[in-house]
Amino acid sequence: MAAPDDAPAAKLRAKERFVVHTLSGYKIEGVSVGGQETCIVLPQLRLAFDSGRCPQRCVYADTMCLSHTHMDHVGGAGFYIATRSLISLPPPTILMPASRTVAFAAFVDAMKALDGSDMPHDAVGMEPFSKPAGYGGLTDGIEPAISSRGYRSRTTTRDARETHADGRIDSASVVSAEEGAASASKVRHEHRVSKRLTIRAFATTHPVPSQGYVAYGTKEKLKAEFIGSSASEIKALKARGVEITTTVEVPEVAFTGDTTIDWVDRATGCRGSANQSGEENGASVDGASVDAVAADALRARLLICECTFVDDRCSAEDARRYGHTHIDDLVARADAFRETGAILLIHFSARYKAEEVREALAARLPEALKAKVTPMLEGFG
């Protein structure tokens, strides 16, 4: 009699073997080694961040968010697209910095020619939802901000308003790359995955155009005027058809990709951050320069954050010059993470061994931050 129940359990266990961590209720698959490969998969959301070399489980993510186009983050995108087609999965949606859509289209076109296949996908150019005034990365994008479909030979543009509340997307008109360049303002500032999940980008700093992402869920919140009401009163209101709740967005998962620590400063409105004694380590910035989506990343239930260097073999100054984050950057801004849920640190340099990373985190992170942090050390010796 137990056999019918055992079969689903066996299937679940088979899937669970790919799970590397479970944090804030989210199962996490994938791998991240600085300079080699980064691909983080959240199977419950069918969402992946960066392709890395396309680990096996990555192909089951319907949506992929590319933080930037260095090969250790985008190299497996072609295999991701082709494999989904091979096993009859729907064409994936790939979000990326808007200024990289032309180069990505050329990248896929070359693979289509080599593979002799259509490689169907939907490549969507996105820009930060709220780009802070005066923001500039280590380099500026040089390509027109457009959106492209991999199964067509030309580029398409789409206005963000063409995404409906129920997740439907209007058919995009096919235009030339030149026309796409002229429509550079028609890029998405958010992408609705479903009625319950929306993705927005925030500005990051790296040697090539880059951005992080926040995935927002929704929940029902009791309206202010009904707070304090008894259960019987709430029941009576509902029976009369009174709307007692309002829908609010909740930052569920955030992913920084490769970046300096500047995104935290833009999120907190401070150049630098408070040190452990609470004193300011930098000048405050104008409130108009605060990046609201980056601020939401600091409030996410799960923050997936790069930390490439963890010791003095590379200084914090050199890390910034390379477009990366040093553990000292996190320590200096520890208070900024007080509202963050779990923090998964990724992208450690391949120069480190797993134990070296663990020892550095244990020795350097303040206790409150350390309690939230889990290092992703798959692939390290």
C-alpha positions as CSV (number, residue, x, y, z in Angstrom):
1,M,0.0,0.0,0.0
2,A,2.9,2.4,0.5
3,A,4.2,2.0,-3.0
4,P,2.1,4.8,-4.6
5,D,3.4,7.3,-2.0
6,D,7.0,6.2,-2.4
7,A,7.1,6.9,-6.1
8,P,6.6,10.6,-5.9
9,A,9.0,10.8,-3.0
10,A,11.6,9.0,-5.0
11,K,11.2,11.5,-7.8
12,L,11.5,14.4,-5.4
13,R,14.7,13.0,-4.0
14,A,16.1,12.6,-7.5
15,K,15.5,16.3,-8.1
16,E,16.7,17.3,-4.7
17,R,20.2,16.0,-5.5
18,F,20.8,19.1,-7.6
19,V,20.0,21.5,-4.8
20,V,23.1,23.2,-3.4
21,H,21.4,25.3,-0.8
22,T,17.9,26.1,0.6
23,L,17.6,29.6,1.9
24,S,14.5,31.6,2.8
25,G,12.5,28.8,1.5
26,Y,14.1,28.9,-1.9
27,K,16.0,25.9,-3.3
28,I,19.1,27.0,-5.1
29,E,21.0,25.0,-7.8
30,G,24.0,25.9,-9.9
31,V,27.6,27.0,-9.5
32,S,29.6,30.2,-9.3
33,V,33.4,30.4,-9.6
34,G,34.9,33.8,-10.5
35,G,36.3,33.9,-14.0
36,Q,35.1,30.4,-14.8
37,E,31.3,30.1,-14.6
38,T,28.3,31.5,-12.9
39,C,24.8,30.2,-13.2
40,I,22.3,30.3,-10.3
41,V,19.0,28.5,-10.8
42,L,15.8,28.9,-8.6
43,P,13.7,25.9,-9.8
44,Q,10.6,27.0,-7.8
45,L,10.4,30.2,-9.9
46,R,11.7,28.6,-13.1
47,L,14.3,31.4,-13.1
48,A,18.0,31.4,-13.7
49,F,20.6,34.2,-13.3
50,D,23.3,34.1,-15.9
51,S,24.1,31.0,-18.0
52,G,27.6,30.1,-17.0
53,R,28.5,26.9,-19.0
54,C,24.8,25.9,-18.8
55,P,24.6,23.3,-16.1
56,Q,22.1,20.5,-16.7
57,R,19.3,21.9,-14.6
58,C,19.6,25.4,-16.1
59,V,17.6,24.3,-19.2
60,Y,14.4,23.9,-17.1
61,A,14.4,27.7,-16.2
62,D,11.9,29.4,-18.5
63,T,13.4,32.8,-17.9
64,M,17.1,33.8,-17.7
65,C,18.4,37.1,-16.4
66,L,21.9,38.0,-17.8
67,S,23.7,40.4,-15.6
68,H,26.4,41.1,-18.2
69,T,28.0,39.4,-21.2
70,H,31.4,38.2,-20.0
71,M,31.9,34.7,-21.2
72,D,31.8,33.1,-17.7
73,H,28.3,34.5,-17.4
74,V,26.9,34.2,-20.9
75,G,29.0,31.5,-22.6
76,G,26.4,28.7,-22.1
77,A,23.4,30.7,-23.4
78,G,23.5,29.1,-26.8
79,F,23.5,25.6,-25.3
80,Y,20.6,26.7,-23.0
81,I,18.5,27.9,-26.0
82,A,19.4,24.9,-28.2
83,T,18.8,22.3,-25.4
84,R,15.4,23.6,-24.6
85,S,14.4,23.4,-28.2
86,L,15.9,19.9,-28.4
87,I,13.7,18.6,-25.6
88,S,10.6,20.5,-26.8
89,L,10.5,23.1,-24.1
90,P,9.0,26.5,-25.1
91,P,11.5,29.2,-26.3
92,P,13.0,30.9,-23.2
93,T,12.9,34.5,-22.4
94,I,16.4,36.0,-21.8
95,L,16.6,39.4,-20.1
96,M,19.8,41.4,-20.5
97,P,21.2,45.0,-20.5
98,A,19.5,46.8,-23.3
99,S,22.8,48.0,-24.8
100,R,23.9,44.4,-25.3
101,T,21.0,43.0,-27.4
102,V,22.7,43.7,-30.7
103,A,25.9,41.8,-29.7
104,F,23.8,39.0,-28.2
105,A,21.8,38.7,-31.5
106,A,25.1,38.4,-33.4
107,F,26.3,35.9,-30.9
108,V,23.3,33.7,-31.4
109,D,23.2,34.2,-35.2
110,A,26.7,32.7,-35.4
111,M,25.6,29.7,-33.3
112,K,22.5,29.3,-35.5
113,A,24.8,29.1,-38.5
114,L,27.1,26.6,-36.9
115,D,24.3,24.5,-35.4
116,G,21.9,24.7,-38.4
117,S,18.9,25.3,-36.2
118,D,16.5,28.1,-35.4
119,M,17.5,28.4,-31.7
120,P,14.2,30.0,-30.8
121,H,14.3,32.4,-27.9
122,D,13.1,35.9,-26.9
123,A,15.9,38.3,-26.0
124,V,14.6,41.3,-24.1
125,G,16.6,44.4,-23.5
126,M,16.1,46.0,-20.1
127,E,17.3,49.1,-18.4
128,P,17.4,49.9,-14.6
129,F,13.9,50.8,-13.4
130,S,15.2,53.8,-11.6
131,K,18.6,54.9,-12.9
132,P,20.2,57.3,-10.3
133,A,21.2,60.7,-11.5
134,G,24.8,60.9,-12.5
135,Y,25.2,57.1,-12.7
136,G,27.9,55.8,-14.9
137,G,29.5,52.3,-15.0
138,L,33.2,51.6,-15.6
139,T,32.3,51.8,-19.3
140,D,29.3,53.1,-21.2
141,G,27.2,50.9,-23.5
142,I,27.8,51.6,-27.2
143,E,25.0,49.6,-28.8
144,P,21.4,50.7,-29.5
145,A,19.0,49.7,-26.8
146,I,16.6,47.2,-28.5
147,S,15.0,43.9,-28.0
148,S,15.4,40.9,-30.4
149,R,13.9,37.5,-31.2
150,G,16.4,34.8,-31.9
151,Y,14.2,33.0,-34.3
152,R,14.0,36.0,-36.6
153,S,16.7,37.4,-38.7
154,R,15.9,41.0,-37.7
155,T,15.4,42.9,-34.5
156,T,12.2,43.7,-32.8
157,T,11.4,46.5,-30.4
158,R,8.8,46.4,-27.6
159,D,7.4,49.1,-25.3
160,A,7.1,48.0,-21.6
161,R,3.4,48.9,-21.8
162,E,2.8,46.0,-24.2
163,T,3.0,43.6,-21.2
164,H,-0.4,43.2,-19.7
165,A,-1.3,42.6,-16.1
166,D,-2.2,39.0,-16.7
167,G,1.2,38.3,-18.3
168,R,0.0,38.4,-21.9
169,I,2.4,40.2,-24.3
170,D,1.3,41.8,-27.6
171,S,3.0,40.7,-30.7
172,A,6.0,42.8,-31.5
173,S,6.5,44.4,-34.9
174,V,9.6,43.3,-36.8
175,V,11.9,46.2,-37.6
176,S,15.5,46.6,-38.8
177,A,18.4,47.2,-36.5
178,E,18.6,50.8,-37.7
179,E,14.9,51.3,-36.9
180,G,15.6,49.6,-33.6
181,A,18.4,52.1,-32.8
182,A,16.0,55.0,-33.5
183,S,13.6,53.4,-31.0
184,A,16.2,53.2,-28.2
185,S,13.8,54.7,-25.7
186,K,11.4,51.7,-26.2
187,V,13.1,49.3,-23.8
188,R,11.6,47.5,-20.9
189,H,12.0,48.8,-17.3
190,E,10.3,45.7,-15.9
191,H,9.3,42.2,-17.1
192,R,6.2,40.5,-15.9
193,V,6.9,36.7,-15.7
194,S,3.4,36.0,-14.4
195,K,0.6,37.6,-12.4
196,R,2.6,36.9,-9.3
197,L,6.2,37.6,-10.4
198,T,7.7,40.8,-11.8
199,I,11.4,41.5,-12.5
200,R,13.1,44.9,-12.5
201,A,16.8,45.7,-13.0
202,F,19.1,48.0,-11.0
203,A,22.3,49.7,-12.0
204,T,25.7,47.9,-11.2
205,T,29.3,48.8,-12.0
206,H,31.5,46.5,-14.1
207,P,33.9,46.9,-17.1
208,V,31.1,46.1,-19.5
209,P,27.4,47.2,-19.3
210,S,25.9,45.3,-16.4
211,Q,22.9,45.3,-14.1
212,G,21.4,43.4,-11.2
213,Y,17.8,42.1,-10.9
214,V,15.1,42.0,-8.2
215,A,12.2,39.5,-8.6
216,Y,9.1,40.8,-6.9
217,G,6.2,38.7,-5.6
218,T,2.9,39.9,-4.4
219,K,0.9,39.5,-1.2
220,E,-2.4,40.7,0.3
221,K,-2.1,43.2,3.1
222,L,-4.8,44.2,5.4
223,K,-5.8,47.9,4.7
224,A,-4.8,50.3,7.4
225,E,-8.4,51.2,8.4
226,F,-9.1,47.5,9.3
227,I,-6.0,46.9,11.4
228,G,-7.0,46.0,14.9
229,S,-10.4,44.6,13.8
230,S,-11.5,41.4,15.4
231,A,-11.8,38.1,13.5
232,S,-15.6,38.3,13.6
233,E,-15.5,41.9,12.3
234,I,-13.2,40.9,9.4
235,K,-15.5,38.0,8.6
236,A,-18.5,40.3,8.5
237,L,-16.8,42.8,6.3
238,K,-15.8,40.0,3.8
239,A,-19.4,38.7,3.9
240,R,-20.6,42.2,2.8
241,G,-18.1,42.2,-0.1
242,V,-15.9,44.9,1.4
243,E,-12.3,44.9,0.0
244,I,-10.3,44.6,3.2
245,T,-6.9,44.0,1.7
246,T,-4.6,45.6,-0.8
247,T,-2.0,44.0,-3.0
248,V,1.6,44.9,-2.3
249,E,4.9,44.0,-4.0
250,V,7.5,42.1,-2.0
251,P,11.2,41.8,-3.1
252,E,11.7,38.1,-3.0
253,V,15.0,37.4,-4.7
254,A,17.8,39.8,-5.7
255,F,20.9,39.1,-7.8
256,T,23.8,41.5,-8.2
257,G,25.9,39.8,-10.9
258,D,29.5,41.1,-11.1
259,T,29.8,44.6,-9.7
260,T,31.6,46.9,-7.3
261,I,30.0,47.7,-4.0
262,D,28.6,51.0,-5.6
263,W,25.1,49.5,-5.9
264,V,24.8,49.4,-2.1
265,D,25.8,53.1,-1.9
266,R,23.2,54.0,-4.4
267,A,20.6,51.9,-2.5
268,T,21.3,53.6,0.8
269,G,21.9,57.1,-0.5
270,C,25.3,57.3,1.0
271,R,28.8,57.4,-0.6
272,G,30.3,54.9,1.7
273,S,28.4,53.5,4.6
274,A,28.1,53.4,8.3
275,N,30.9,51.6,10.1
276,Q,30.3,49.2,12.9
277,S,30.2,51.9,15.5
278,G,27.5,53.7,13.5
279,E,29.6,56.6,12.3
280,E,29.3,57.7,8.7
281,N,32.0,56.6,6.4
282,G,31.0,58.9,3.6
283,A,28.9,61.8,2.5
284,S,25.2,61.4,2.0
285,V,23.9,61.8,-1.5
286,D,20.8,63.7,-2.8
287,G,17.7,61.6,-2.3
288,A,17.0,61.8,-6.0
289,S,20.0,59.7,-6.6
290,V,18.8,56.7,-4.5
291,D,18.2,53.6,-6.6
292,A,14.8,52.3,-5.4
293,V,15.2,48.9,-6.9
294,A,18.7,48.5,-5.4
295,A,17.2,49.5,-2.1
296,D,14.6,46.7,-2.6
297,A,17.5,44.3,-3.2
298,L,18.7,45.1,0.3
299,R,15.2,44.1,1.6
300,A,14.9,40.9,-0.4
301,R,14.1,37.6,1.3
302,L,17.1,36.2,-0.6
303,L,20.0,38.3,-1.8
304,I,22.6,36.6,-4.1
305,C,25.6,38.8,-4.0
306,E,29.1,38.7,-5.5
307,C,32.2,38.7,-3.2
308,T,35.1,37.9,-5.4
309,F,38.0,38.7,-3.0
310,V,38.2,37.7,0.7
311,D,41.8,38.5,1.7
312,D,44.7,40.9,1.2
313,R,46.1,39.2,-1.9
314,C,43.8,41.7,-3.7
315,S,43.0,45.0,-2.0
316,A,39.5,46.6,-2.0
317,E,40.9,49.3,-4.2
318,D,42.1,46.7,-6.8
319,A,38.7,44.9,-6.6
320,R,37.0,48.1,-7.4
321,R,39.3,48.7,-10.4
322,Y,38.4,45.2,-11.7
323,G,34.7,45.9,-11.2
324,H,34.3,43.5,-8.3
325,T,33.4,43.4,-4.6
326,H,35.9,42.7,-1.7
327,I,34.9,41.4,1.6
328,D,36.1,44.6,3.2
329,D,33.4,46.4,1.2
330,L,30.7,44.3,2.8
331,V,32.2,44.8,6.3
332,A,32.3,48.6,5.8
333,R,28.6,48.5,4.9
334,A,27.4,45.8,7.2
335,D,24.6,47.9,8.5
336,A,23.1,48.3,5.1
337,F,22.1,44.6,5.2
338,R,20.1,44.8,8.4
339,E,16.8,44.3,6.6
340,T,18.1,41.6,4.2
341,G,16.9,38.1,4.6
342,A,19.4,35.3,3.7
343,I,22.5,36.3,1.8
344,L,24.2,33.9,-0.6
345,L,27.7,35.0,-1.4
346,I,29.0,33.9,-4.9
347,H,31.7,34.4,-7.4
348,F,34.7,33.8,-5.2
349,S,38.0,34.0,-7.0
350,A,39.2,30.6,-8.3
351,R,42.5,31.3,-6.4
352,Y,40.8,30.3,-3.2
353,K,40.1,27.0,-1.6
354,A,36.8,26.5,0.1
355,E,38.3,26.4,3.6
356,E,40.1,29.7,2.9
357,V,36.8,31.4,2.1
358,R,35.1,30.0,5.1
359,E,37.9,31.1,7.4
360,A,37.9,34.6,5.9
361,L,34.1,35.0,6.4
362,A,34.3,33.8,9.9
363,A,37.2,36.1,10.8
364,R,36.1,39.3,9.1
365,L,32.4,39.5,9.0
366,P,30.6,41.2,11.9
367,E,28.3,38.8,13.8
368,A,25.0,40.2,12.6
369,L,26.0,39.9,8.9
370,K,27.8,36.6,9.4
371,A,24.5,35.1,10.7
372,K,22.8,35.8,7.4
373,V,25.6,34.8,5.0
374,T,26.1,31.4,3.2
375,P,29.0,31.0,0.8
376,M,28.4,29.1,-2.5
377,L,31.4,26.9,-2.7
378,E,30.5,24.3,-5.3
379,G,33.5,23.8,-7.6
380,F,36.1,24.8,-5.0
381,G,38.6,22.4,-3.6
